[in-house]
């Protein structure tokens, strides 16, 4: 019954359909709320996984590296996302054109690493 309601809601509410199609947003946390260190994260999507390392220095995201991808798309299509994560402190990460699922897996990997770094 819940599935029928949800499907009807998505069909009748255009914003809900658009939100459902977008990758999940990265966690919104104020700067300086992370423990310094190196954290590993994994994110899985429908076309494979993305593995990242996140370095926290001074309570902020200092560096992000993509360690490995098992996605069907080459890692070059999401190569710019680590810089976005550092620049925006993972508040906003735009999906790479043509690689929405890989972008979503990257965001999930960042979430996984950041969850470990919370103070």
C-alpha positions, 0 to 999 in steps of 0.5 A, a space after each residue: 500500500 505504501 508503494 502505491 501511495 509513493 508512486 502516486 505521489 511521485 507522479 503527481 508531484 513533479 518536484 518529488 520526481 525530480 528529487 527522486 532522480 537526483 543523487 543523494 545529497 552529501 551530508 551538510 555539516 558545519 566546518 570544523 566538526 570532523 576529527 582529524 585523520 584519514 578515513 576510507 569510504 565506500 559507496 555502491 550504486 547500480 553500476 558498481 562501487 566507488 572507494 575513496 580516502 578522505 583526509 581531514 585536517 584542522 576539522 575540515 576536509 583537506 583532500 579526497 582521493 578516488 582509490 578504486 572504482 568498479 563502475 561500468 564507467 571509467 573513473 575519469 568521468 567522476 575525476 573532478 568530484 574530489 575537488 568539488 568535495 574539498 571546495 564545498 566541504 561536501 555540502 554540494 556535489 554536482 553529478 557528473 554529466 552522463 555518470 549520475 549513478 557513479 556520482 551517487 556512489 561517490 557521494 555515498 562513499 564520501 558520506 561513509 568516510 565523513 561518518 567516521 570523522 564526526 566528532 
